[in-house]
Structures are given as C-alpha cells and as structure tokens.
Amino acid sequence: MVCRPISALAYYLIGLAVCVGSGCSTSNSVANLWSRGLVGNFAPTQSKNVEGPKSVHAKLASSISGLSDDSRLVDAVEFVRLAEQAQRDSDPHCVSLYAEAALMCWPLLKPIDTAVETKQEQASAAWNIYHRSLEQLTASASQHGLLDPHKGIAITTSNGEKVLIEIARHDFPWQAEDFNELQLVPKFNRVKLARYWDEPGLGVPLLVTRNKTEPPPYQAKSIPFAATAVLRPTRTTAFQLISNQSDPSATDRRVLAVLDLYDPVRVTQVNHDDQTWDLARNVSAPLALAQSQFDRDNFQSFMMPGRTDEAAGLRMIEPYQSGKIPVVFVHGLLSDRITWIDLINDLRAEPWFNQHYQIWLFQYPTGQPFVRSAAQMRKALTEAVAFCNPSGTDFALSQMVLVGHSMGGLVSKLQITQRSPALWNAIASRPVDAVETSNEQRAEIDSLFFFEPLPFVKRVVFIGTPHQGSPFATSWVGQLGSMLVRKPKERRRLFESLKEQNPGLFKGSLEKNLPASIAFLRPDNTLSIAAFQTPVNPSVQLHTIIGTGKRLRDGTPADGVVPVESARHPNTLSERLIETTHTELTEHPETTEELLRILKPMAVESDKA
C-alpha cells in the first residue's frame, strides 16, 4: 500500500481539526497553522512571541507524556519552523531540529487506508511533515559536514545532548566503504529516459556514489546507486530520548535514532512497529546520472578503433553477486553501452529480475571487424568467469545470457559458434596451416577465426541483428564510413606482413585493403555469409527480436537499417516482431516485455536448483 501526499483542502481540514483539538479558536486557527508551516511547503514566517528551540524543547520534555496526538503534531510543525529559520541563518542546529521533528511524527505514521477514519487526516499531516523533515535533515547534514556516510549524523539536540543518528544498511550488494557520497535525488532531465521509475512510499530516495581511484576489476571509478532513507527511533522512543538528561561528562555519543538505508532495487516493503509499508523507490536516478555524465564519442571510437579507450571492455554495474545469472549486453555499430540505459532501467524495476540476474556490459570500438570484437569479448568473458568463480562452484555463472543489438548480435553469435575453418576460408585462399607467419601472428589468427564456443553461455537474444547483412553497408554512407576508418598501425603491419609472406593469400578486395567493420556487414560479404552459415552450439537457446517500423526504399520490410529477413536466424525458439525502428529497439517497452518473458523460465529453474 502506498501513502500519498494529501490535497490543499485536506490540509485545511487538518488545520481546523488540529487547532480545535489543541484549544485554539476557529477564527484564527487555520491561519496560525498555515503560518507555522503545516500547510503548503512549510514556508516559515515571522511571528510574535515565538519560543526558541530550548524553551520549546523544555516544554516538550516536561509534558510529553500527556500530549495528545494532535498537540504532538502541532509541536512537530513548530520544530520544522524553527529548523527552517536556522537553515536560513546557516545554523547547523537546523539538522537536529529536523531530526526531532521527524522523530516526533514517527508514532503517528499510519498507512492511510488502515487508519481509523477520524485519524486519517492526522496521519496524512504527519506523513508530510515526517518526509519534509527527513529530506531537509539529509540535505542540511551534508551541507554542514555532519553526515558521515559510513557512521551517521552527529548532532546536538535541543537540550544540548550530543547524540548520533546511526546509519544501518539493508540488502545492498555494496560494502559500507562504498558509501562515499549521499545526496537527495537531484532534478534530472527525465525526458532522456524513456520511462522513469519513481514510486511513492515510506522514506526518502537518495543517490549514493561510490568513488575509487583504483576500482575493483570490471567496475568504473565512480558508480552511482540508489538508496531509500527511513529515520526511526531506537528501541527507546524518540520522545524519551529527547526528554532524557544526558551526562555532560560523557564523551561517546548516544544513539538517538537510526537512519535505515534500504536498497530500493531489491526491497519493496519494510516492516516497522508491526506495520508493513511500501518503500519509496527511485531506481532510475542512478541511471539518469550515469547517462548525463557519460562521455559519448561513438563516432571517434568508430573512426579510430585502435585508440586506448577506458570505457572499452567488460563492465559490471554492481559488484559481482554469487548465485545470480549474468546478462551481458553488447551494443551495435556506432554505439556504446549507454544504448542499453532504457532497457536496463526497465529490467531493474522488476524485483524478480534483480533477485535472479546481474547485468554486465561489453563495449568495443565499432570500427574494427566484428571477428576482432568477438575475440576480445571471448577473452574478457573467460577471464571474468575465472576471476569471479575460481572454484567453479557458482552454477549461475554457467547459465550466462548474451543480448546483442545490431552488430553486437554478430559479436554475440561468435561466442557460441562451433569451431570451423569456414570463417578463415571465407577470406583466405589456402588453409591456415599452409600460411607462412610467426608464432605470435598465428596465435592472433587462431583467436580471430578458430575458437571453441564458450561453455558457460546458455542463451542468446538477437535484437535487430543483420545476420545476412544490411543494404546500409553498401550505400554511399557505408562506403564513406569504411574509407574514413583509420586502421591501427599494428594491425596494418600484420596484414601487410601476411600478404608479403603469402602472395595471393586473401580473397577479393581483401588482397588490396584491410576493411573496416561496415564492409563486413554487406549482404555479399563472404565473412558475413560464413558467420551466418556456421552452426552454433546446439545446447544454446536462441531468440530474436526484430523491428518492422520502417521499410527500406525498395519496400522491403525492415527497421530502417536491417531487413526483417536478415534479422531472422534459423533454429530460434522465439521470434518477436515489434513495430519500431532500428535505434529505438533497445528502448521500446515491448523489447523489455519480450526479454522478461524469455528470462522468466530461467529464473524459475534457478529457484528449483
């Protein structure tokens, strides 16, 4: 169940009810509450005879046990007003005032549809005050340097006691030392994400950032992730803690309350005081931040495939989690891993997906031939499995799923292709054993053309993959792109060395020039044809997702780039046609729907294992 903020009219009724309950006259009760911040956005006002924090606290400490819920709510509003005044004055005491206001509302929080009818308005007001106070507590604690993401928030309460709001973490794959920065979710341009998953509930969504100059293998230096903060008292109630007199000689801070941080990717509900709450969940914010900070230079990567690229290679968006099946996403031509941002965003909004799967991403320079990208991916996946599972006991790692878009589908297919001379024979006029070359060069040839299927890959999903080429590669745009690509010097040297030692070795245009990736996507390219015809590991299950949103100029059904017939592959278990274009396939909701359908049986089977 979800508790939502109430309307202005409801606020008016709350104000009227609260003031009557606390003894003020109806002629000015609503106006007083409005000025004190219960209504609207809690805007503070200047009022006469306003008690300072210590005098208000003294009154609460002496009479808290006899306060009605309504009076308690009114005093919580007063704490908010005082906190906002202190915040305007840059007074760090605002942090403790916000904390005390939130804790004062804690016992009044009730799921709206479970509250007694006469208490619903009161519960709604408490809900809003609590969350406003918690938001500002987090922001002001960070601003004044009182927030230690590892330990908690050190504050001095209104009665002068030095206490600690302790941080507790729940269900994160991250370690305590990974919580380097905590902040409220900033305002992003949500339009950049096709969908934005931000669900209301108990708690305040936060954005956490892990920063490491030397990150673990397969992780970026800076990784944002989501958290939801819930402030609650310790076993002793907040009101007892506030009124309790501390020992002035004590040096250790007593724990006033706990700031629970939940992983909203994995936690959807929380239990407190015998009540079950839907948790506020914003799983899109980290991806929106990553998208805004990612330096996309796809054309440069395409033009210069030999340059050093820190973003290239295999990446995990979270630490490796034993028992979860890796889903490895592989982008296409003139693209990068950010192309998957919307699909990943949708998948991570599904609790069962997060329970059974983990997301990996492979990025490569798209200007190089896809056989080289496939060799790099094969090496990266093999090393990652050995690194994550040296004992070989994690069964989930033997159930890997590959998802490839466009040329990424061809790269993925070569991870499961049976060893065969067909690829080499497609470009060379003589067997590889008859080629004169060095041992080092022969090893490179083997890695590109002679390999075994990866035994731990069990399923591949092709999305808009040109198995039989694309007319785009034969167009003037494709030909111009091929000519502009700068081949790396070391690869040109290998190519020229092979030609010099083995005259007439290469077939067709290969004898004259080392082509770029686009040339291998031509429908008549012999290497592309061989890759399509070479059989795959029969134990691997194949699926296709095909775009039908834009016909080619000759009327051929296609996604604007890849014809439908080229995107089809024999022996697939399923085929999904989606009326969308080539570039929009990775963000279309039907693509997410189909991928979840494909992955669901594996999740069920892993539960049985």
C-alpha positions as CSV (number, residue, x, y, z in Angstrom):
1,M,0.0,0.0,0.0
2,V,1.2,3.5,-0.8
3,C,0.6,6.6,1.2
4,R,0.5,9.8,-0.9
5,P,0.5,13.5,0.0
6,I,-2.9,15.0,0.5
7,S,-4.6,17.9,-1.1
8,A,-4.7,21.5,0.0
9,L,-8.3,21.1,1.0
10,A,-7.3,18.2,3.2
11,Y,-4.6,20.4,4.8
12,Y,-7.3,23.0,5.5
13,L,-9.4,20.4,7.3
14,I,-6.4,19.1,9.2
15,G,-5.5,22.5,10.3
16,L,-9.1,23.1,11.5
17,A,-9.2,19.7,13.3
18,V,-5.8,20.1,15.0
19,C,-6.4,23.6,16.2
20,V,-9.8,22.7,17.7
21,G,-8.2,19.7,19.3
22,S,-5.5,21.8,20.9
23,G,-7.8,24.5,22.2
24,C,-7.2,27.4,19.7
25,S,-10.2,29.4,18.4
26,T,-11.5,28.6,15.0
27,S,-11.4,32.2,13.9
28,N,-7.6,32.2,13.5
29,S,-6.7,28.5,13.9
30,V,-6.2,27.7,10.2
31,A,-4.2,30.9,9.6
32,N,-1.9,30.1,12.6
33,L,-1.3,26.6,11.3
34,W,-0.7,28.0,7.8
35,S,1.9,30.4,9.1
36,R,3.5,27.6,11.2
37,G,4.1,25.5,8.1
38,L,1.6,22.7,8.4
39,V,0.1,23.7,5.0
40,G,1.8,24.1,1.7
41,N,5.6,23.8,1.6
42,F,6.2,24.6,5.2
43,A,7.2,28.2,4.4
44,P,8.5,29.8,7.7
45,T,7.0,33.1,8.8
46,Q,7.9,35.7,11.3
47,S,5.5,35.5,14.2
48,K,5.3,37.2,17.6
49,N,6.2,35.6,20.9
50,V,8.0,32.7,19.2
51,E,9.8,30.4,21.6
52,G,13.3,29.4,20.8
53,P,14.4,25.8,20.4
54,K,15.5,25.3,24.0
55,S,12.2,26.7,25.5
56,V,10.1,24.7,23.1
57,H,12.1,21.6,23.9
58,A,11.8,22.3,27.7
59,K,8.1,22.4,27.4
60,L,8.1,19.1,25.4
61,A,10.4,17.4,27.9
62,S,8.2,18.3,30.9
63,S,4.8,17.4,29.4
64,I,5.4,15.0,26.5
65,S,3.7,12.1,28.2
66,G,0.5,13.9,28.4
67,L,0.4,15.3,24.9
68,S,-2.4,14.3,22.6
69,D,-1.5,13.2,19.1
70,D,-2.8,16.5,17.8
71,S,-0.6,18.5,20.1
72,R,2.3,16.4,19.3
73,L,1.7,17.1,15.6
74,V,1.5,20.9,16.2
75,D,4.8,20.8,18.1
76,A,6.4,18.9,15.3
77,V,5.4,21.6,12.9
78,E,6.9,24.1,15.3
79,F,10.2,22.2,15.2
80,V,10.1,22.4,11.4
81,R,9.5,26.2,11.5
82,L,12.5,26.6,13.8
83,A,14.6,24.3,11.7
84,E,13.9,26.3,8.6
85,Q,14.7,29.6,10.4
86,A,18.0,28.1,11.5
87,Q,18.6,26.8,8.0
88,R,18.1,30.3,6.5
89,D,20.6,31.6,9.1
90,S,23.2,28.8,8.1
91,D,22.9,27.5,11.7
92,P,23.9,23.8,11.8
93,H,21.4,23.4,14.7
94,C,18.7,23.0,11.9
95,V,19.9,19.4,11.5
96,S,18.9,18.3,15.0
97,L,15.6,20.3,14.7
98,Y,14.7,18.5,11.5
99,A,15.6,15.2,13.1
100,E,13.4,15.8,16.2
101,A,10.5,17.0,14.0
102,A,10.7,13.7,12.0
103,L,11.0,11.5,15.1
104,M,8.1,13.3,16.8
105,C,5.9,12.3,13.8
106,W,7.1,8.7,13.7
107,P,4.4,7.2,16.0
108,L,1.7,9.0,14.0
109,L,2.6,7.5,10.7
110,K,-0.1,5.1,9.6
111,P,-1.0,3.7,6.2
112,I,-3.9,5.9,5.1
113,D,-6.3,3.1,4.3
114,T,-5.7,1.3,7.6
115,A,-6.0,4.4,9.8
116,V,-9.3,5.0,11.7
117,E,-11.4,7.4,9.8
118,T,-11.1,10.2,12.3
119,K,-7.3,9.8,12.3
120,Q,-6.7,9.7,8.6
121,E,-6.2,13.5,8.3
122,Q,-3.8,13.5,11.2
123,A,-1.8,10.6,9.7
124,S,-1.6,12.4,6.4
125,A,-0.2,15.5,8.0
126,A,2.3,13.5,10.0
127,W,3.3,11.8,6.8
128,N,4.1,15.0,5.0
129,I,5.9,16.6,8.0
130,Y,8.0,13.5,8.5
131,H,9.1,13.3,4.9
132,R,9.8,17.0,4.6
133,S,11.9,16.9,7.7
134,L,13.8,13.8,6.6
135,E,14.6,15.4,3.2
136,Q,15.9,18.5,4.8
137,L,17.7,16.6,7.6
138,T,19.7,14.8,4.9
139,A,20.4,17.9,2.8
140,S,21.4,20.1,5.7
141,A,23.5,17.4,7.4
142,S,25.5,17.1,4.2
143,Q,25.7,20.9,3.8
144,H,27.1,21.4,7.3
145,G,29.5,18.5,7.2
146,L,27.7,16.5,9.9
147,L,26.9,13.5,7.7
148,D,29.4,10.7,7.7
149,P,28.1,8.1,5.1
150,H,29.9,5.3,7.0
151,K,28.8,6.1,10.5
152,G,25.9,8.5,10.6
153,I,24.9,12.1,11.6
154,A,26.5,13.7,14.6
155,I,24.1,16.3,16.1
156,T,23.4,18.2,19.3
157,T,19.8,18.0,20.3
158,S,17.7,20.9,21.6
159,N,18.5,20.1,25.2
160,G,22.3,20.2,24.4
161,E,22.9,16.5,24.3
162,K,25.4,15.2,21.8
163,V,24.0,12.2,20.0
164,L,24.4,10.2,16.9
165,I,21.9,9.2,14.2
166,E,23.4,5.9,13.3
167,I,23.3,4.6,9.7
168,A,22.2,1.0,9.0
169,R,22.3,-0.6,5.5
170,H,20.0,-3.2,4.3
171,D,20.2,-5.6,1.3
172,F,22.9,-3.8,-0.7
173,P,25.4,-5.6,-2.8
174,W,27.8,-2.8,-1.9
175,Q,30.1,-2.7,1.2
176,A,30.0,0.0,3.9
177,E,33.1,1.7,2.5
178,D,31.4,2.1,-0.9
179,F,29.0,4.7,0.5
180,N,31.2,7.7,-0.2
181,E,28.6,10.3,-1.0
182,L,24.9,10.7,0.0
183,Q,22.6,13.2,-1.5
184,L,19.0,13.8,-2.3
185,V,18.0,12.8,-5.8
186,P,18.8,15.9,-8.0
187,K,16.5,17.1,-10.7
188,F,17.4,15.3,-13.9
189,N,16.1,15.8,-17.4
190,R,13.8,12.8,-17.2
191,V,13.0,13.1,-20.9
192,K,16.3,11.4,-21.7
193,L,14.9,8.2,-20.2
194,A,12.0,6.6,-22.0
195,R,10.5,5.8,-18.6
196,Y,11.3,7.0,-15.1
197,W,10.6,4.6,-12.2
198,D,9.9,6.6,-9.1
199,E,7.4,5.0,-6.8
200,P,6.0,6.7,-3.7
201,G,6.1,5.1,-0.2
202,L,7.8,5.3,3.1
203,G,11.2,7.0,3.1
204,V,13.2,9.5,1.1
205,P,15.0,8.4,-2.1
206,L,18.7,9.1,-2.1
207,L,21.6,8.9,-4.6
208,V,24.7,7.2,-3.3
209,T,28.1,7.4,-5.2
210,R,31.0,5.0,-4.8
211,N,34.3,6.7,-5.8
212,K,37.5,4.8,-6.1
213,T,40.7,5.8,-7.8
214,E,41.6,2.2,-8.2
215,P,38.3,0.3,-8.5
216,P,37.9,-3.5,-8.4
217,P,38.1,-5.3,-11.7
218,Y,35.2,-4.8,-14.1
219,Q,33.9,-1.7,-12.2
220,A,34.1,2.0,-13.1
221,K,35.9,4.5,-10.8
222,S,32.6,6.3,-10.0
223,I,29.3,4.4,-9.7
224,P,26.0,5.9,-8.6
225,F,23.4,3.7,-6.9
226,A,20.0,4.2,-5.3
227,A,19.1,4.1,-1.6
228,T,15.9,4.9,0.4
229,A,16.3,6.5,3.8
230,V,13.9,5.9,6.7
231,L,14.5,7.6,10.0
232,R,13.2,5.8,13.1
233,P,13.8,5.9,16.8
234,T,15.8,3.3,18.6
235,R,14.0,0.9,20.9
236,T,13.6,3.7,23.4
237,T,11.1,6.0,21.9
238,A,12.2,9.3,20.4
239,F,10.3,11.2,23.0
240,Q,12.0,9.5,25.8
241,L,15.3,10.2,24.2
242,I,14.5,13.9,23.7
243,S,13.5,14.4,27.3
244,N,16.2,12.3,28.8
245,Q,19.0,14.3,30.5
246,S,22.5,13.3,29.3
247,D,25.7,13.0,31.3
248,P,27.7,16.2,30.5
249,S,30.9,14.3,31.1
250,A,30.2,11.5,28.6
251,T,32.5,11.5,25.6
252,D,30.7,8.9,23.5
253,R,27.6,9.9,21.6
254,R,24.5,8.1,22.4
255,V,22.4,6.8,19.5
256,L,19.3,8.9,19.2
257,A,17.9,7.2,16.2
258,V,18.7,5.0,13.2
259,L,18.8,6.2,9.6
260,D,18.0,3.0,7.7
261,L,19.2,2.9,4.2
262,Y,17.4,0.3,2.0
263,D,18.3,-0.9,-1.5
264,P,15.2,0.0,-3.5
265,V,16.3,-2.2,-6.3
266,R,15.8,-5.2,-4.0
267,V,13.5,-4.1,-1.2
268,T,9.9,-3.1,-2.0
269,Q,8.4,-3.3,1.5
270,V,9.6,-2.7,5.1
271,N,8.1,-3.6,8.4
272,H,8.2,-1.3,11.4
273,D,6.1,-1.4,14.6
274,D,4.0,-4.3,13.3
275,Q,3.1,-2.4,10.2
276,T,4.0,-3.1,6.6
277,W,4.9,-0.2,4.4
278,D,5.5,0.1,0.7
279,L,9.0,1.6,0.3
280,A,9.6,4.8,-1.7
281,R,11.7,3.5,-4.7
282,N,13.5,5.6,-7.2
283,V,15.6,3.1,-9.2
284,S,16.0,5.4,-12.3
285,A,18.0,8.2,-10.7
286,P,21.5,6.4,-10.8
287,L,21.0,5.6,-14.4
288,A,19.9,9.2,-15.2
289,L,23.0,10.5,-13.5
290,A,25.2,8.0,-15.4
291,Q,23.6,8.9,-18.6
292,S,24.2,12.6,-18.0
293,Q,27.9,12.1,-17.1
294,F,28.8,9.6,-19.8
295,D,31.1,11.0,-22.5
296,R,29.7,9.6,-25.7
297,D,32.2,9.7,-28.5
298,N,30.8,6.9,-30.7
299,F,32.0,8.3,-34.0
300,Q,35.5,8.8,-32.7
301,S,35.5,5.2,-31.4
302,F,34.4,4.1,-34.8
303,M,36.9,6.1,-36.7
304,M,39.9,5.1,-34.5
305,P,39.3,1.6,-33.3
306,G,42.9,1.2,-32.2
307,R,42.9,4.0,-29.7
308,T,43.0,3.3,-26.0
309,D,39.5,3.6,-24.5
310,E,39.0,3.4,-20.8
311,A,35.3,2.7,-21.3
312,A,36.0,-0.4,-23.6
313,G,35.8,-3.9,-22.2
314,L,33.6,-5.7,-19.8
315,R,31.8,-3.7,-17.0
316,M,29.5,-4.7,-14.2
317,I,27.1,-2.1,-12.9
318,E,27.2,-3.6,-9.5
319,P,29.7,-5.8,-7.6
320,Y,29.6,-9.5,-8.7
321,Q,26.9,-11.4,-6.9
322,S,27.3,-15.1,-6.5
323,G,24.2,-17.1,-7.4
324,K,22.9,-14.6,-9.9
325,I,22.9,-15.2,-13.7
326,P,24.9,-12.7,-15.7
327,V,23.0,-11.0,-18.6
328,V,25.6,-9.5,-20.9
329,F,24.5,-6.6,-23.2
330,V,26.5,-6.0,-26.4
331,H,25.9,-2.8,-28.3
332,G,26.0,-2.3,-32.1
333,L,27.7,-0.2,-34.7
334,L,28.4,3.5,-33.8
335,S,27.1,2.9,-30.4
336,D,28.2,2.2,-26.8
337,R,26.8,0.7,-23.6
338,I,24.6,3.7,-22.9
339,T,22.3,2.4,-25.7
340,W,21.0,-0.1,-23.1
341,I,20.1,2.5,-20.5
342,D,16.3,2.3,-21.0
343,L,16.2,-1.4,-21.2
344,I,18.3,-1.7,-18.0
345,N,16.2,0.9,-16.3
346,D,13.1,-1.2,-17.1
347,L,14.6,-4.5,-16.0
348,R,15.8,-3.1,-12.7
349,A,12.3,-2.0,-11.9
350,E,11.3,-5.7,-11.8
351,P,12.1,-7.2,-8.3
352,W,12.2,-10.8,-9.6
353,F,14.8,-9.9,-12.3
354,N,17.0,-8.3,-9.6
355,Q,16.6,-11.4,-7.5
356,H,17.9,-13.8,-10.1
357,Y,20.1,-11.8,-12.6
358,Q,23.0,-9.4,-12.7
359,I,23.8,-7.0,-15.5
360,W,27.2,-6.9,-17.3
361,L,28.0,-4.7,-20.3
362,F,30.6,-5.2,-23.1
363,Q,31.8,-2.2,-25.0
364,Y,34.2,-2.3,-28.0
365,P,35.4,0.1,-30.8
366,T,32.8,-0.5,-33.5
367,G,35.1,0.5,-36.5
368,Q,37.1,-2.8,-36.2
369,P,35.9,-6.1,-37.8
370,F,33.4,-7.9,-35.7
371,V,35.6,-11.0,-35.6
372,R,38.1,-9.0,-33.6
373,S,35.5,-7.6,-31.3
374,A,34.2,-11.1,-30.8
375,A,37.7,-12.3,-29.9
376,Q,38.1,-9.5,-27.3
377,M,34.7,-10.3,-25.8
378,R,35.5,-14.1,-25.7
379,K,38.7,-13.3,-23.8
380,A,37.0,-10.8,-21.4
381,L,34.2,-13.2,-20.5
382,T,36.5,-16.2,-20.0
383,E,38.7,-14.1,-17.7
384,A,35.7,-12.7,-15.8
385,V,34.3,-16.1,-15.1
386,A,37.6,-17.3,-13.8
387,F,38.0,-14.2,-11.6
388,C,34.5,-14.4,-10.1
389,N,34.3,-18.1,-9.8
390,P,37.8,-19.6,-9.3
391,S,36.5,-22.7,-7.6
392,G,33.8,-23.3,-10.3
393,T,31.1,-23.7,-7.7
394,D,28.8,-20.9,-8.8
395,F,26.2,-22.6,-11.0
396,A,24.7,-19.3,-12.1
397,L,27.8,-18.4,-14.0
398,S,27.4,-21.4,-16.2
399,Q,24.0,-20.1,-17.3
400,M,25.1,-16.8,-18.9
401,V,22.7,-14.9,-21.2
402,L,24.0,-12.7,-24.1
403,V,21.9,-9.9,-25.5
404,G,23.2,-8.3,-28.7
405,H,21.9,-5.4,-30.7
406,S,22.7,-4.9,-34.4
407,M,26.4,-5.8,-34.9
408,G,26.5,-6.7,-31.2
409,G,24.4,-9.7,-32.2
410,L,27.0,-10.9,-34.6
411,V,29.7,-10.4,-31.9
412,S,27.5,-12.4,-29.5
413,K,26.9,-15.2,-32.0
414,L,30.6,-15.8,-32.4
415,Q,30.7,-16.6,-28.7
416,I,28.7,-19.7,-29.3
417,T,29.8,-20.7,-32.9
418,Q,31.2,-24.2,-33.4
419,R,34.9,-24.4,-34.3
420,S,35.2,-24.4,-38.1
421,P,37.5,-23.4,-40.9
422,A,34.6,-21.7,-42.6
423,L,35.4,-18.2,-41.3
424,W,39.1,-18.4,-42.4
425,N,38.2,-20.0,-45.7
426,A,35.8,-17.1,-46.4
427,I,38.7,-14.6,-46.6
428,A,41.8,-16.8,-47.4
429,S,42.7,-18.9,-50.4
430,R,44.7,-21.5,-48.6
431,P,44.5,-23.5,-45.3
432,V,45.9,-21.7,-42.2
433,D,48.5,-24.5,-41.7
434,A,50.0,-23.6,-45.1
435,V,50.4,-19.9,-44.2
436,E,53.9,-18.6,-43.5
437,T,53.8,-16.4,-40.4
438,S,55.3,-16.0,-36.9
439,N,54.0,-17.9,-33.8
440,E,52.6,-14.6,-32.4
441,Q,50.7,-13.8,-35.6
442,R,49.4,-17.4,-35.8
443,A,48.1,-17.1,-32.3
444,E,46.2,-14.0,-33.3
445,I,44.8,-15.7,-36.3
446,D,43.6,-18.5,-34.1
447,S,41.9,-16.1,-31.7
448,L,40.0,-14.4,-34.6
449,F,39.0,-17.4,-36.7
450,F,39.5,-20.7,-34.8
451,F,37.8,-21.0,-31.4
452,E,35.5,-23.1,-29.3
453,P,32.1,-21.9,-28.2
454,L,32.0,-20.6,-24.6
455,P,30.7,-23.4,-22.5
456,F,29.0,-21.1,-19.9
457,V,26.8,-19.2,-22.4
458,K,23.4,-20.9,-22.4
459,R,21.1,-18.4,-24.2
460,V,21.5,-15.6,-26.8
461,V,19.0,-12.9,-27.7
462,F,19.5,-11.2,-31.1
463,I,17.9,-7.7,-31.4
464,G,17.9,-6.2,-34.9
465,T,20.9,-8.2,-35.9
466,P,21.9,-8.2,-39.6
467,H,22.8,-11.9,-39.8
468,Q,22.7,-11.7,-43.6
469,G,24.0,-8.1,-43.9
470,S,22.4,-4.8,-44.4
471,P,21.9,-2.6,-47.5
472,F,23.1,0.3,-45.4
473,A,26.7,-1.1,-45.7
474,T,26.5,-0.9,-49.5
475,S,25.2,2.6,-49.5
476,W,27.4,5.7,-50.1
477,V,27.2,6.4,-46.4
478,G,28.5,3.0,-45.5
479,Q,31.3,3.1,-48.1
480,L,32.3,6.6,-47.0
481,G,32.4,5.4,-43.4
482,S,34.6,2.5,-44.3
483,M,37.1,4.7,-46.1
484,L,37.3,7.1,-43.2
485,V,38.2,4.5,-40.5
486,R,41.8,4.6,-39.5
487,K,43.2,1.1,-39.1
488,P,45.6,0.6,-36.2
489,K,49.2,0.5,-37.2
490,E,50.0,-2.9,-35.6
491,R,47.0,-4.5,-37.5
492,R,48.1,-2.9,-40.7
493,R,51.6,-4.3,-40.1
494,L,50.2,-7.8,-39.5
495,F,48.1,-7.6,-42.6
496,E,50.9,-6.4,-44.8
497,S,53.3,-9.0,-43.4
498,L,50.9,-11.8,-44.2
499,K,50.4,-10.5,-47.7
500,E,54.2,-10.2,-48.2
501,Q,55.0,-13.7,-47.0
502,N,52.0,-15.2,-48.6
503,P,51.2,-13.7,-52.0
504,G,47.6,-14.2,-53.1
505,L,46.5,-15.3,-49.6
506,F,43.5,-13.1,-49.3
507,K,40.4,-13.2,-51.5
508,G,38.8,-10.4,-53.4
509,S,39.1,-6.9,-52.2
510,L,40.9,-8.1,-49.1
511,E,44.1,-8.5,-51.1
512,K,44.1,-4.8,-51.6
513,N,42.8,-3.3,-48.4
514,L,42.1,-4.2,-44.7
515,P,38.4,-3.3,-44.5
516,A,36.5,-1.7,-41.6
517,S,33.5,-3.2,-39.8
518,I,30.9,-1.8,-42.1
519,A,32.3,-3.6,-45.1
520,F,31.8,-6.9,-43.3
521,L,28.1,-6.1,-43.0
522,R,27.5,-6.1,-46.7
523,P,25.0,-8.8,-47.7
524,D,27.5,-10.2,-50.2
525,N,30.5,-10.2,-47.8
526,T,31.9,-13.7,-47.7
527,L,32.8,-13.4,-44.0
528,S,29.3,-12.3,-43.1
529,I,27.9,-15.2,-45.1
530,A,30.2,-17.7,-43.4
531,A,29.3,-16.4,-39.9
532,F,25.6,-16.8,-40.7
533,Q,26.1,-20.4,-42.0
534,T,28.4,-21.7,-39.4
535,P,26.5,-23.8,-36.8
536,V,26.2,-22.8,-33.2
537,N,26.5,-24.9,-30.0
538,P,23.2,-26.8,-30.1
539,S,22.7,-26.6,-26.4
540,V,22.4,-22.8,-26.6
541,Q,18.9,-21.4,-26.9
542,L,18.3,-18.6,-29.4
543,H,15.7,-15.8,-29.6
544,T,15.2,-13.0,-32.0
545,I,13.6,-9.5,-31.6
546,I,13.0,-7.8,-34.9
547,G,12.0,-4.3,-35.8
548,T,9.4,-3.7,-38.5
549,G,8.9,0.1,-38.1
550,K,10.5,1.4,-41.3
551,R,10.6,-0.2,-44.7
552,L,13.6,0.2,-47.0
553,R,13.4,2.3,-50.1
554,D,12.5,-0.6,-52.2
555,G,9.6,-1.5,-49.9
556,T,11.4,-4.4,-48.1
557,P,10.0,-4.9,-44.5
558,A,12.7,-3.6,-42.2
559,D,13.5,-1.5,-39.2
560,G,15.1,1.2,-41.4
561,V,18.5,-0.4,-41.4
562,V,18.2,-4.2,-41.1
563,P,15.7,-6.1,-43.3
564,V,13.3,-8.5,-41.4
565,E,14.7,-11.5,-43.3
566,S,18.3,-10.6,-42.4
567,A,17.3,-10.3,-38.8
568,R,15.9,-13.8,-38.7
569,H,18.0,-16.7,-37.6
570,P,17.3,-20.4,-38.0
571,N,16.6,-22.7,-35.1
572,T,15.4,-19.9,-32.8
573,L,13.0,-20.7,-30.0
574,S,11.0,-17.5,-30.4
575,E,10.7,-14.5,-32.7
576,R,9.1,-11.2,-31.7
577,L,8.2,-8.5,-34.3
578,I,8.0,-5.0,-32.9
579,E,6.8,-2.0,-35.0
580,T,9.7,0.3,-34.3
581,T,13.0,1.4,-35.8
582,H,16.5,0.0,-35.5
583,T,17.8,2.5,-33.0
584,E,14.6,2.5,-30.9
585,L,14.5,-1.3,-30.5
586,T,16.7,-1.1,-27.4
587,E,14.3,1.3,-25.6
588,H,10.9,0.0,-26.8
589,P,8.7,-1.3,-23.9
590,E,7.8,-4.4,-26.0
591,T,11.5,-5.3,-26.1
592,T,11.6,-5.2,-22.3
593,E,8.5,-7.3,-22.2
594,E,9.9,-9.9,-24.5
595,L,13.2,-10.1,-22.7
596,L,11.5,-10.5,-19.4
597,R,9.4,-13.3,-20.9
598,I,12.5,-15.0,-22.2
599,L,14.3,-14.8,-18.9
600,K,11.4,-15.8,-16.6
601,P,11.8,-19.6,-17.1
602,M,15.5,-19.4,-16.3
603,A,14.6,-17.6,-13.0
604,V,12.1,-20.3,-12.2
605,E,14.6,-23.1,-12.9
606,S,17.2,-21.4,-10.8
607,D,14.8,-21.4,-7.9
608,K,14.4,-25.2,-8.2
609,A,18.2,-25.8,-8.5
